[in-house]
Amino acid sequence: MLVELNKALFNSRIQRIYDGWNSARNDDDYSSIADADAILLVAGDPASEDEPMRKGTCLQQWLLGYEFPSTLFLFQKDRISILCSASKAKILSQIEHSAGSVKIEILAQAKGKDAPNDSLSKFVEVYASQTCVGTLTKESHSGKLVGDWEALVKGLESKPEIVDIGPVVSSFMAVKDSEELKNVQVAAALTSTLLKHHVAPKLEAILDKESKITHDMLAAQIEARLGSGEGSTAKGPDMRVWSKGKGLDEIDWQLVEFCYPPIIISRSSKSGYDLRYTVESSEDNIAHKGVLLVAFGLRYKSYCANVGRTFIVDPNPDQEKQYNILLNLQSELLSFIKNDISARDVYQHASSFVKSKDPELEKHFVKNVGFGMGIEFRDSAYVLSAKNGRSLKTDMIFNLGLGFSDLVDSTGKKYSLHLVDTIRVGTNKSVLLTEGTRLTKDTLFFLTPESDEEKPQKERKPPATSRMNGSPQKKTAGTKVLRNQTRRAVQDEVHTSAAARLTEHQRELHEKLQTEGIHRYVEGGGGSGGKEGKGWKRFQSYKGEAALPNEVDRLRIFIDRKAQTVILPIHGSAVPFHINTIKNASKSDEGDSTILRINFQTPGQLAGKKEDTPFEDPDATFIRSISYRSPDGHRFDSICKQITDLKKEANKREQQKKEMADVVEQGNLVEVKGHRPVKMAEAFVRPALDGKRLPGEVEIHQNGVRYQSPLGSQKIDILFSNIKHLFFQPCDHELLVIVHLHLKSPIMIGKKKAFDVQFVREASDVQFDETGNRKRKHRYGDEDEIEMEQQERKRRAMLNKEIKAFAEKIAEAASASNGDTLDLDIPFRELSFEGVPFRTSARLQPTTECLVHLTDPPFLVVTLADIEIASLERVQYGLKQFDLVFVFKDFTKTPLHINSIQSSQMDDVKNWLDSVDIAMSEGPVNLNWGPIMKHINENPYEFFQGGGWSFLGGANGAESDRSDDSDSESEFEADDDDVVETESSDDESEFDDSASGSDSDSEAGDDDESEGEDWDELERKAAKSDAKRAEAAKKARDSDDSDDDRRKKSKSKANGKPNGKSKSKNR
């Protein structure tokens, strides 16, 4: 049976209905049905999605767990009569004997092809026999069954008296049982998670970047967190958001939906500040100052939870005071609302509280402070207003909505404030079910200078430049060192405080990494060792004997290139072997004969990386090799070569297949209609298309961008749904202005796959003709050069403005198409540093979300959110360069090495990493990350249980110093296998020629090697060196040699470089 009804739940809720009905004369909540003989529940055709859920439908779902359209229920004192179709009758038959003492009678109508029966007339007859019937008089229904029903009732001679049962139905469902409370709590957890981890950060980012986005577009993006699209383009729930919530692991996402479209209101909304839940988000762009209102609610298994928040940018003192009154009022009402308190008393208490705090605000206070909730989003019988005398009971659920409307600021503009949460009524007080983003520190954004510390970090400014490793700047005059202890003390104090803050923040980040790592992986492993994609593959050469080639009749070795098969004669039979089952073939000569040996793939072979090749049944019996002897050496030469070539081709095809495994086939580009697409002319594309390099056009269409070659013969389509990051790099310090698209999945451009596509415009002035300038006849000297420089600056500025506007239009079109904001990212050149991510040195520039190199191929785009930890390696005194390794959250990905970064930029790199919340560590040597990552992948849970990344040390040098005899909790103590010195590092050897400067040789004979030491250290080393030289001089036999040594020592001291010379000789 497709639909299973909860019979126990139905029985308990039917009993609640009859208990309330029987006690109606003594209970005001049920008094309207005290004289009723029956209760009629009519359901016609389903309502449209735009209509709110009807109370009758809510009662059906409360009783049965499902909606049953075109069904009539007649509750009588001793029985329940149900009129429905034959298919619904089969489902409802489950509850036929589960209502206790109340009998259930199901009257099934005939199927469409059968002759009509008398079920409807019987139901009308039972209805007509009643004296007084309660029903939902305010609901109207449509449909064939309802039409037939109304026609028969209209023809009755005597009709029963009708009374409205709307408030009574609300009372039936008002107090929630344990199952209902559980569903409401899940709905509240979903609502809180969406608020804290998506809506609030999204709004803050929009206000921070002053992004242009409409109210309805943001509302659509919020809705898209539950999934969007249909069919093959359907997207599931955004687990990046929902995974951060508590207790949401086993959610049935098909039962989650929004109560109403999310409401976004700002100063620029045409509808003004409307606090009703029926208002729609407008198509205007969100204002970046003033008051912003957000409201949304979620259902889980039909039960609702709702939340509403106010965000204020640059609030004035009055707005701060008003919002704090709302916060205090909410706390007051949570203590006041409890069992047996009337709705009228709740509102009057709230109104009195506001009047006591600010009498002027009383007239702006909302007309009600909430309403009952459950399956029905807004229960009109339980509105918390001054006119409602109903009592509140324990375990009722309410939407507590506080607010002020039609307030006016100092500029004369109107605004409103609201604070909305879902609460549960308790015996002595009420409790909040929704939480998060409520306090002033989360909702008020101050732009005034004196309040900069209170507002969240809105802009990432370049960190202050500091000296390498915190060393104070040294000043020299001639051969003497000038000391300034006071200045140095000040510099040390500044550096110490900054270093302490960085160390403390890094400690927090490492603790967070450790906690998240343990939560991410369940006990017992969770690792795959990077082999999850491997599995047994079947290879079929032929479908049957009839498909074998004719050459097999000769019983000779035959290579069938078409079927990729080698056919071998074995005991008078032709046996085919697919080329993938063959490892290799070899030939050897023995006397007059030639032996051909064919080796097969078998388990247990020492094949290096291919040792983990899977087999369907590794315990089966395998043929390891077959040998043939023949006097025809030339034929065996030919066969061996053919098998080898066929194997190479198969391996090549397999390699290409692996490379193209992540290439996706994009959908079709939908071209804009009705107007010309926005274009960027004279653009080159990188990677370049085949043929002559000529500029083409980039067009923005409905769901993507298209690059069209000048002759129209080639094009590149990129869908917005496949764009992960969008960058714009101006031509201020470059010869190119760049629009860079980093893709989620690679696409094919020509015969190669590409994760990155660039559209560039050259910023050179070759296209401008400077000949024939009349001013040249009358000007001499530098005037022409100055004017040309000014014109060049203007041209570059105009080019930047034009291309940036085009990139912003791509971002707007992508946001509108995807339903999710695509931000335009611009690199921060002031934070850039030189490094070697590939084979040549490149300028790496941080952006808001990435670290990029876009100027020359190969391009580099590293998403900061994907980085687990950053390891700074080769951090030693005397080395001019260090290396940076990024370990990704996906442990199966190879860590990224950025080598040969100048040590003078170490503080800048560390400050940047710390500012973007990336945990980091320092070490004096390079680690061999291959074995480390393999070990982590085998059992990540065990890795984090054993201390996680603590084996790397902390972010300062003291924590990262490791010795062989030191005790460590982690099994990853650096040993001879995992530590690779710089001179012998395989990763570094390929960069020796291309990197700017040597890494290990810089220690020897370097005049500036002691730049990183302080003065006291220099003096100690100089004295130690002098003492060694003096002792050597006394022991020398030749007095002349001793005199020469003393002269050398004096000369060395006069030059102020005692350490440099002595180190050179010792080495």
PAMARVO-557978 format. One record per residue (C-alpha): chain; x, y, z. Coordinates in steps of 0.2 Angstrom, whole numbers. Each point is the difference from the previous one (the first is absolute). Layout:
N
unit  X  Y  Z
A  X  Y  Z
...
//
This chain:
1067
unit  X  Y  Z
A  0  0  0
A  8  17  -5
A  -7  10  14
A  1  -6  18
A  -11  9  13
A  5  1  18
A  -14  -9  8
A  5  4  18
A  2  18  -3
A  -17  1  -8
A  -8  -9  14
A  8  12  13
A  -5  16  -10
A  -18  -6  -3
A  -2  -3  19
A  6  18  3
A  -14  6  -12
A  -13  -10  9
A  6  5  17
A  -1  18  -5
A  -17  -2  -8
A  -7  -10  16
A  6  14  11
A  -6  14  -10
A  -12  7  12
A  13  2  14
A  14  7  -12
A  -1  17  -8
A  12  -6  -14
A  -13  -13  -6
A  -16  9  5
A  -5  3  -18
A  -3  -19  -3
A  -9  -4  16
A  -16  -2  -9
A  7  -7  -16
A  -6  -18  -5
A  14  -2  -13
A  15  8  -7
A  2  1  -19
A  17  2  -8
A  0  4  -19
A  15  -1  -11
A  -1  4  -19
A  13  1  -13
A  18  4  7
A  3  19  2
A  13  9  -11
A  17  2  7
A  -2  19  2
A  -15  -2  12
A  4  -2  19
A  -4  -18  7
A  -19  -2  4
A  -4  -4  18
A  -10  -16  -6
A  16  -6  -9
A  10  3  16
A  -12  -10  10
A  1  -15  -13
A  19  1  1
A  -1  1  19
A  -11  -16  1
A  7  -10  -15
A  17  7  -4
A  -6  3  -18
A  -12  11  -10
A  -15  -9  -8
A  -8  11  -13
A  -18  -3  -6
A  -4  -8  17
A  -14  3  12
A  1  -4  19
A  -16  0  11
A  4  -3  18
A  -15  -6  11
A  -1  -5  18
A  2  -18  -4
A  8  -1  -17
A  10  8  -13
A  -7  0  -18
A  13  3  -14
A  -5  2  -18
A  15  -1  -13
A  6  -9  -16
A  3  -18  -1
A  19  3  0
A  0  10  16
A  -12  -12  8
A  14  -14  -1
A  12  12  9
A  -13  5  13
A  -4  -18  3
A  15  -1  11
A  -9  11  14
A  -17  -9  -2
A  2  -9  17
A  13  11  9
A  -12  14  7
A  -4  -9  16
A  -18  1  5
A  -4  11  -15
A  -5  -10  -16
A  7  5  -17
A  -11  -2  -15
A  8  3  -17
A  -11  3  -15
A  10  -2  -16
A  -7  7  -16
A  1  -10  -16
A  14  2  -12
A  -1  10  -15
A  -4  -14  -12
A  -12  -9  11
A  -18  5  3
A  -4  13  14
A  -4  -8  17
A  -11  7  14
A  15  5  12
A  -3  19  -2
A  -19  -2  3
A  3  -10  15
A  13  13  7
A  -13  14  -3
A  -14  -10  8
A  11  -2  16
A  4  19  -1
A  -18  4  -1
A  -5  -10  15
A  10  12  11
A  -7  15  9
A  15  11  2
A  16  -2  -10
A  17  9  3
A  10  4  -15
A  13  12  -6
A  -12  13  -7
A  14  12  -6
A  8  -12  -12
A  -6  -2  -18
A  4  -15  -10
A  -1  -6  -19
A  0  -16  -9
A  -12  -13  -7
A  -3  -8  17
A  -4  16  8
A  -11  6  -14
A  -10  -16  1
A  -1  1  19
A  -6  18  0
A  -13  -4  -13
A  -8  -14  11
A  1  10  16
A  -9  14  -8
A  -14  -11  -5
A  -3  -6  18
A  -17  5  7
A  7  1  18
A  18  5  3
A  10  0  16
A  5  15  9
A  18  6  -4
A  12  7  12
A  19  5  -3
A  13  -11  8
A  15  10  -6
A  6  4  18
A  -4  -17  6
A  11  -8  -13
A  14  12  6
A  -3  -6  18
A  1  -18  -6
A  18  2  -7
A  7  14  11
A  8  -10  13
A  14  -11  -8
A  4  -17  5
A  18  -7  1
A  0  -5  -19
A  -6  17  -5
A  13  9  12
A  14  -10  -8
A  -5  6  -18
A  -1  18  6
A  17  -1  8
A  7  -7  -16
A  -8  14  -10
A  7  13  12
A  17  -8  -1
A  -1  2  -19
A  -6  18  1
A  14  5  12
A  14  -9  -10
A  -6  9  -16
A  0  17  9
A  17  -2  9
A  10  -9  -14
A  -7  8  -16
A  -12  14  2
A  9  11  12
A  18  -3  -8
A  -8  3  -17
A  -7  16  5
A  16  6  9
A  10  -4  -16
A  -13  10  -11
A  1  15  12
A  19  -2  1
A  4  -1  -19
A  -15  11  -4
A  -6  -13  -13
A  -14  4  -11
A  -13  -13  2
A  -19  2  1
A  -11  -5  14
A  -9  -14  -9
A  16  -7  -7
A  7  -1  18
A  -16  -8  5
A  1  -13  -14
A  18  -4  5
A  -6  -4  18
A  -13  -11  -7
A  13  -9  -11
A  9  -7  16
A  -14  -13  0
A  4  -4  -18
A  -5  6  -17
A  -3  -5  -18
A  -9  -15  -7
A  5  -16  -9
A  18  -2  -5
A  4  18  5
A  -7  -2  18
A  11  4  15
A  -2  -7  17
A  1  9  17
A  15  10  3
A  9  -10  13
A  14  13  2
A  -14  9  10
A  -10  -14  7
A  15  -10  6
A  4  13  13
A  -17  -2  9
A  -2  -12  15
A  -10  -15  -1
A  -4  1  -19
A  10  -15  -6
A  -16  -11  -2
A  -11  13  -8
A  -12  -6  -14
A  3  15  -11
A  -16  -4  -11
A  -10  5  16
A  8  17  2
A  -7  15  -9
A  -2  19  3
A  -16  6  9
A  0  16  -12
A  12  8  -12
A  14  8  11
A  -3  19  2
A  14  12  -2
A  -4  19  3
A  12  15  0
A  -1  19  -2
A  -2  -2  -19
A  -15  -12  0
A  -15  7  -9
A  -12  -8  12
A  8  9  15
A  3  -8  17
A  -15  -13  0
A  0  -12  15
A  -13  -12  -7
A  5  -17  -6
A  -10  2  -16
A  12  13  -7
A  12  -5  -14
A  18  6  -3
A  1  13  -13
A  11  1  -15
A  10  15  6
A  18  -1  4
A  3  -2  19
A  5  17  9
A  17  -1  8
A  -4  12  14
A  -15  1  13
A  -11  -14  6
A  -2  -17  -8
A  -13  -12  4
A  1  -19  -2
A  -14  -13  3
A  -2  -18  -5
A  -7  -16  6
A  3  -19  -3
A  -11  -15  2
A  5  -18  4
A  -13  -13  -2
A  -13  14  -2
A  5  8  17
A  6  18  0
A  13  11  8
A  3  18  -4
A  13  14  3
A  2  18  -4
A  15  12  2
A  4  18  -1
A  17  5  -7
A  5  19  2
A  15  8  -9
A  7  15  9
A  -14  1  13
A  -4  16  9
A  -2  0  19
A  -19  0  -1
A  1  -16  -11
A  12  -8  12
A  -12  4  14
A  -15  -7  -9
A  8  -16  -5
A  6  -3  18
A  -18  3  6
A  -5  -14  -11
A  13  -12  7
A  -5  4  18
A  -18  -2  -4
A  3  -17  -8
A  9  -6  16
A  -14  8  11
A  -14  -9  -10
A  10  -17  0
A  -2  1  19
A  -18  6  0
A  -7  -12  -13
A  -5  -17  9
A  -14  -12  3
A  -17  8  2
A  5  18  -5
A  -13  8  -12
A  5  7  -16
A  -7  16  5
A  11  1  15
A  16  -3  -10
A  -4  14  -12
A  -4  12  14
A  16  -4  10
A  10  3  -16
A  -8  17  -3
A  2  5  18
A  19  -5  -1
A  2  11  -16
A  -9  15  8
A  11  -1  16
A  16  0  -11
A  -6  13  -12
A  -18  7  -1
A  3  7  -17
A  3  -17  -7
A  -17  -7  6
A  -10  7  -15
A  13  -9  -12
A  -1  -17  9
A  -7  -14  -10
A  -19  -4  2
A  4  -18  5
A  16  -9  6
A  -2  -16  -8
A  -11  -15  -4
A  -2  -19  2
A  9  -11  -11
A  1  -18  -5
A  -6  -8  -16
A  -9  16  -4
A  13  14  -1
A  -11  13  8
A  -15  -6  11
A  -12  15  1
A  -8  -7  15
A  16  2  10
A  6  18  -5
A  8  9  15
A  -10  16  -1
A  -10  11  12
A  -16  -8  -6
A  3  -19  2
A  -5  -7  17
A  6  -18  -4
A  12  -8  13
A  17  -7  -5
A  4  -18  5
A  17  -9  3
A  8  -7  -16
A  -9  13  -11
A  11  7  -14
A  0  19  -4
A  8  12  -12
A  5  14  12
A  1  15  -12
A  5  17  8
A  3  16  -10
A  -3  18  -2
A  -7  7  -16
A  0  17  -9
A  15  7  10
A  8  16  -8
A  19  3  1
A  9  17  0
A  -1  1  -19
A  -19  -2  0
A  1  -18  -7
A  -12  -13  7
A  6  -16  6
A  -5  -15  11
A  8  -12  12
A  -5  -18  4
A  7  -15  10
A  -9  -17  -4
A  3  -17  8
A  -9  -16  3
A  -3  -4  18
A  -8  -15  10
A  -11  3  14
A  5  -8  17
A  -7  -2  17
A  9  14  8
A  8  9  -15
A  2  -1  -19
A  16  -5  -9
A  7  5  -17
A  1  -13  -13
A  9  11  -13
A  16  8  4
A  15  10  -7
A  4  17  -7
A  -10  10  12
A  11  10  11
A  6  18  -5
A  17  -6  -4
A  -7  -11  -14
A  -13  11  -7
A  7  18  2
A  14  6  -12
A  8  16  5
A  9  10  -13
A  6  14  11
A  19  1  3
A  -2  -2  19
A  -9  -16  -2
A  11  -9  -12
A  4  -13  14
A  -18  -4  2
A  -4  -4  -18
A  5  -16  -8
A  15  1  -12
A  -7  7  -15
A  16  2  -11
A  16  -9  0
A  13  13  0
A  19  -4  -3
A  8  -4  16
A  14  12  6
A  17  -5  -7
A  12  -7  13
A  17  -5  0
A  6  -18  -4
A  -4  -11  15
A  -3  15  10
A  18  6  0
A  2  19  3
A  6  10  -14
A  19  2  1
A  9  16  -4
A  19  1  -5
A  12  15  -2
A  17  -5  -7
A  6  -15  10
A  -9  4  16
A  -17  -6  6
A  -11  15  7
A  -11  -6  14
A  -16  7  6
A  -7  -10  14
A  -15  11  3
A  -6  -2  -19
A  4  -18  1
A  -10  -3  15
A  -15  9  -7
A  2  -11  -16
A  2  -16  10
A  -16  4  10
A  -10  3  -15
A  6  -16  -8
A  -3  -10  16
A  -18  5  1
A  -3  -4  -18
A  8  -16  1
A  -9  -5  16
A  -17  4  -8
A  5  -10  -16
A  6  -15  12
A  -16  1  10
A  -11  0  -16
A  10  -14  -8
A  -2  -10  16
A  -19  2  -1
A  0  -5  -19
A  10  -16  4
A  -12  -5  14
A  -15  3  -12
A  9  -11  -13
A  2  -14  12
A  -18  1  6
A  -7  1  -18
A  11  -14  -5
A  -6  -12  13
A  -18  5  -4
A  3  -2  -18
A  5  -18  0
A  -9  -14  10
A  9  -12  11
A  7  -15  -10
A  9  10  -13
A  -10  8  -15
A  16  0  -10
A  1  -7  -17
A  19  1  -4
A  -4  8  -16
A  -6  -16  -8
A  -19  3  0
A  -1  2  -18
A  8  -17  -5
A  -10  -15  -3
A  -1  -16  -11
A  -3  3  -18
A  -6  -14  -12
A  8  -1  -17
A  -9  -8  -14
A  9  -4  -16
A  -14  -9  -9
A  -18  -4  3
A  1  -18  -6
A  10  -12  -10
A  -8  6  -16
A  8  17  2
A  18  -7  0
A  9  5  -16
A  3  -13  -13
A  19  -1  3
A  -3  -10  16
A  -3  -15  -11
A  19  -1  -4
A  3  -2  19
A  14  13  0
A  3  15  11
A  -10  14  -6
A  -2  18  5
A  -17  8  -3
A  2  19  2
A  -18  3  -3
A  -5  -10  15
A  16  4  10
A  3  -18  2
A  14  -13  -1
A  -6  -17  -6
A  11  -14  6
A  -1  -19  -5
A  -1  -10  15
A  -2  -19  -1
A  -8  1  -18
A  -12  14  5
A  0  19  -4
A  0  9  17
A  -3  19  -1
A  9  11  14
A  -5  19  1
A  15  11  -1
A  -4  7  18
A  3  -18  7
A  18  0  -7
A  14  8  9
A  13  -1  -13
A  9  -11  -13
A  18  -4  -2
A  10  -10  -13
A  17  -10  3
A  10  -10  -11
A  6  -18  5
A  11  -8  -14
A  -10  -2  -16
A  -16  4  9
A  -9  15  6
A  -10  1  16
A  -15  12  1
A  -6  2  18
A  -16  9  4
A  -3  6  18
A  -17  3  7
A  -7  12  14
A  -1  -11  16
A  -2  5  18
A  15  0  12
A  13  7  -13
A  12  13  6
A  -6  13  -13
A  3  16  10
A  -15  12  -1
A  -9  -13  -10
A  0  -12  15
A  -17  5  5
A  -8  -5  -17
A  -17  -8  5
A  -6  -17  -5
A  -17  -8  1
A  6  -15  10
A  18  2  5
A  -1  -18  8
A  -3  -8  -17
A  13  -9  -10
A  9  11  -12
A  11  -4  -15
A  16  11  2
A  8  -3  -17
A  0  -10  -16
A  15  -4  -10
A  1  -6  -19
A  15  -7  -9
A  3  2  -19
A  14  0  -12
A  -8  15  -9
A  8  14  9
A  -6  14  -12
A  -18  -5  4
A  3  1  18
A  8  17  -1
A  -15  6  -9
A  -12  -7  12
A  10  7  15
A  0  17  -8
A  -19  -1  -4
A  -4  -5  18
A  11  14  8
A  -7  13  -12
A  -18  -6  4
A  4  1  19
A  7  18  -2
A  -16  5  -9
A  -11  -7  13
A  10  8  14
A  -1  17  -9
A  -19  -2  -2
A  -2  -4  18
A  11  15  5
A  -10  12  -11
A  -16  -8  7
A  6  4  18
A  5  18  -4
A  -17  3  -8
A  -10  -8  14
A  -4  16  8
A  -4  9  -16
A  -19  4  0
A  -11  2  -15
A  -8  17  3
A  -18  3  -5
A  -5  11  -14
A  3  19  0
A  -17  9  0
A  3  16  -11
A  -9  16  5
A  -14  5  -11
A  -8  17  -3
A  16  10  1
A  18  -1  -4
A  11  -9  13
A  13  11  10
A  17  -2  -8
A  18  2  3
A  9  3  -16
A  18  -2  -5
A  2  -14  13
A  13  -14  -1
A  -4  -17  9
A  12  -10  10
A  3  -15  -3
A  0  5  -18
A  -10  -8  -13
A  8  -9  -15
A  5  11  -15
A  6  17  -1
A  0  11  15
A  -14  13  -3
A  -11  10  12
A  -18  -5  1
A  -15  5  10
A  -7  -6  17
A  -19  0  2
A  -11  -1  15
A  -15  -11  -3
A  -15  -6  11
A  9  -14  9
A  19  2  -5
A  13  9  -10
A  6  -4  -17
A  17  4  -8
A  -2  2  -19
A  15  -1  -11
A  2  14  -13
A  -5  -11  -15
A  -14  -8  10
A  7  -18  -3
A  4  -3  18
A  -8  4  16
A  1  -4  19
A  -16  -1  11
A  2  1  19
A  -16  -2  10
A  -2  11  16
A  -4  -16  10
A  18  -6  -4
A  8  16  6
A  8  -2  17
A  10  17  1
A  0  16  -10
A  15  11  0
A  4  17  -7
A  18  5  -1
A  4  18  -6
A  14  5  -11
A  8  13  13
A  16  -10  1
A  -3  -12  -14
A  -1  0  -19
A  -16  -9  0
A  -17  3  8
A  -8  -16  5
A  -17  -8  3
A  3  -17  7
A  -12  -14  2
A  5  -15  12
A  -12  -15  -4
A  -8  -13  12
A  3  -13  -13
A  12  1  -15
A  -5  2  -18
A  8  -5  -16
A  8  14  -10
A  7  -7  -15
A  8  -17  5
A  4  5  18
A  -10  2  15
A  0  16  9
A  -5  5  18
A  4  19  -4
A  -6  11  -14
A  6  18  -3
A  -6  14  -10
A  13  13  -2
A  3  17  -8
A  17  6  -4
A  4  17  8
A  14  5  -12
A  -1  16  -10
A  5  -8  -17
A  -18  2  -6
A  1  19  2
A  9  9  -15
A  12  13  7
A  6  5  -18
A  -5  16  -8
A  -2  9  17
A  0  19  -4
A  6  4  18
A  16  -8  -4
A  5  14  -11
A  -1  13  13
A  6  -9  16
A  17  -6  5
A  6  -7  16
A  -10  -10  13
A  -18  7  -4
A  -4  -14  -12
A  6  -14  12
A  -10  7  14
A  -16  2  -10
A  2  -18  -7
A  2  -7  18
A  -16  9  5
A  -9  -6  -15
A  6  -18  4
A  -6  1  18
A  -17  6  -7
A  -1  -14  -12
A  4  -13  13
A  -13  8  12
A  -13  0  -14
A  4  -18  -4
A  -1  -6  18
A  -17  9  2
A  -7  -8  -16
A  6  -18  4
A  -5  1  18
A  -18  5  -5
A  -1  -15  -11
A  6  -11  13
A  -13  7  12
A  -13  -4  -13
A  6  -18  -1
A  -2  -1  19
A  -17  8  0
A  -6  -12  -14
A  7  -15  9
A  -8  5  16
A  -17  2  -8
A  2  -17  -10
A  7  -11  15
A  -10  7  14
A  16  2  9
A  11  15  1
A  16  -1  -10
A  12  14  6
A  13  8  -10
A  17  -2  8
A  14  12  -3
A  18  -4  6
A  8  10  13
A  17  4  -8
A  6  8  17
A  -1  -17  8
A  9  -9  -14
A  16  -10  2
A  12  -9  -12
A  1  -19  0
A  2  -15  -11
A  -16  -10  -1
A  5  -9  -16
A  17  1  -9
A  2  19  -1
A  -1  14  12
A  -18  8  1
A  -8  15  9
A  -14  -8  11
A  -14  12  5
A  -13  -3  13
A  -18  4  -3
A  -15  0  12
A  -3  -19  -3
A  16  -6  -9
A  19  1  -3
A  3  2  -19
A  12  2  -13
A  -9  6  -16
A  13  9  -11
A  9  -14  -8
A  -4  -19  -3
A  0  -11  9
A  -13  9  10
A  -2  -3  19
A  -17  1  9
A  0  -6  18
A  -17  1  10
A  4  5  17
A  -15  -9  7
A  7  -16  -6
A  16  1  10
A  2  -10  15
A  17  7  6
A  15  9  -6
A  18  -6  4
A  14  12  -1
A  16  -10  -4
A  19  4  0
A  -3  13  13
A  18  2  5
A  12  14  5
A  12  4  -15
A  -12  -7  -13
A  -7  14  -12
A  -15  -10  -5
A  -13  -11  7
A  -13  -12  -7
A  -19  0  3
A  -10  -16  -1
A  -20  0  -1
A  -8  -16  7
A  -18  -1  -7
A  -15  -5  10
A  -2  -14  -13
A  14  -11  6
A  0  -10  -17
A  7  16  -9
A  18  2  -1
A  6  15  11
A  5  16  -10
A  19  5  2
A  4  18  -3
A  19  1  1
A  14  13  2
A  -10  14  8
A  11  14  6
A  3  0  19
A  -3  19  0
A  -18  -3  -4
A  -3  -14  14
A  -9  12  12
A  -11  6  -14
A  -5  -17  -5
A  -3  -6  18
A  -10  16  4
A  -11  -4  -16
A  -2  -18  4
A  -5  4  18
A  -12  14  -6
A  -10  -13  -11
A  -1  -12  14
A  12  -13  -7
A  9  -11  13
A  19  0  -3
A  16  -8  6
A  19  3  -2
A  14  -12  -2
A  19  1  -4
A  -1  -14  -13
A  -11  -7  -14
A  -12  -14  4
A  -3  -14  -12
A  -19  2  -2
A  -3  -15  -11
A  2  -13  14
A  -8  11  13
A  -16  3  -10
A  -1  -19  -4
A  1  -4  18
A  -14  13  4
A  -11  -6  -14
A  1  -18  7
A  -9  5  16
A  -4  19  3
A  -9  -3  16
A  15  -9  8
A  11  15  -7
A  -10  13  9
A  -2  -11  16
A  19  -1  0
A  2  19  1
A  -4  5  -18
A  11  14  -7
A  9  2  17
A  15  -9  -7
A  3  15  -11
A  2  12  15
A  -7  17  1
A  1  16  -10
A  16  7  9
A  18  -7  -1
A  1  -5  18
A  -15  -12  -2
A  6  -8  -16
A  18  -5  5
A  1  -18  2
A  13  -12  5
A  3  -19  -2
A  -1  -3  19
A  -15  11  4
A  -16  -8  6
A  -15  3  -10
A  -18  -7  1
A  -1  -1  -19
A  7  -14  -10
A  5  12  -14
A  16  6  9
A  11  5  -15
A  12  -14  -4
A  13  -4  -13
A  -14  -7  -12
A  -12  15  2
A  13  14  1
A  10  5  -16
A  14  13  2
A  0  14  -13
A  15  -6  -9
A  -7  -17  -4
A  -18  4  -2
A  -7  -7  -16
A  -14  14  0
A  13  13  1
A  13  -6  -13
A  -10  5  -15
A  -1  18  6
A  18  2  2
A  3  9  -17
A  -16  9  -1
A  -3  7  18
A  7  17  4
A  15  -4  11
A  7  -16  7
A  -8  -7  16
A  14  -10  9
A  15  8  -8
A  -5  17  7
A  8  -4  17
A  18  -1  -6
A  9  16  -3
A  -15  11  1
A  5  17  7
A  -18  4  6
A  -4  -17  8
A  0  7  18
A  -13  13  -4
A  -13  -9  9
A  9  -1  17
A  0  13  14
A  16  10  6
A  3  -11  16
A  0  -16  -10
A  12  8  -13
A  12  5  14
A  0  -17  8
A  4  -8  -16
A  14  12  -4
A  8  -2  17
A  -1  -19  -2
A  8  1  -17
A  14  11  6
A  4  -12  14
A  1  -15  -12
A  12  10  -11
A  11  6  15
A  1  -18  6
A  5  -6  -18
A  13  13  -1
A  9  -5  16
A  1  -18  -5
A  7  4  -17
A  18  -4  -3
A  4  13  -12
A  0  17  8
A  -2  9  -17
A  -15  -10  -3
A  -7  5  17
A  3  18  -4
A  -9  -2  -17
A  -15  -8  10
A  0  15  12
A  0  12  -15
A  -15  -9  -8
A  -9  0  16
A  2  19  2
A  -5  3  -17
A  -16  -11  2
A  -5  9  16
A  3  17  -9
A  -12  -5  -13
A  -13  -5  13
A  -2  -18  -8
A  8  -12  12
A  -13  -14  -3
A  -1  1  -18
A  18  -4  -3
A  2  -13  13
A  -15  -9  -7
A  7  0  -17
A  16  -8  5
A  -8  -13  11
A  -11  -6  -14
//
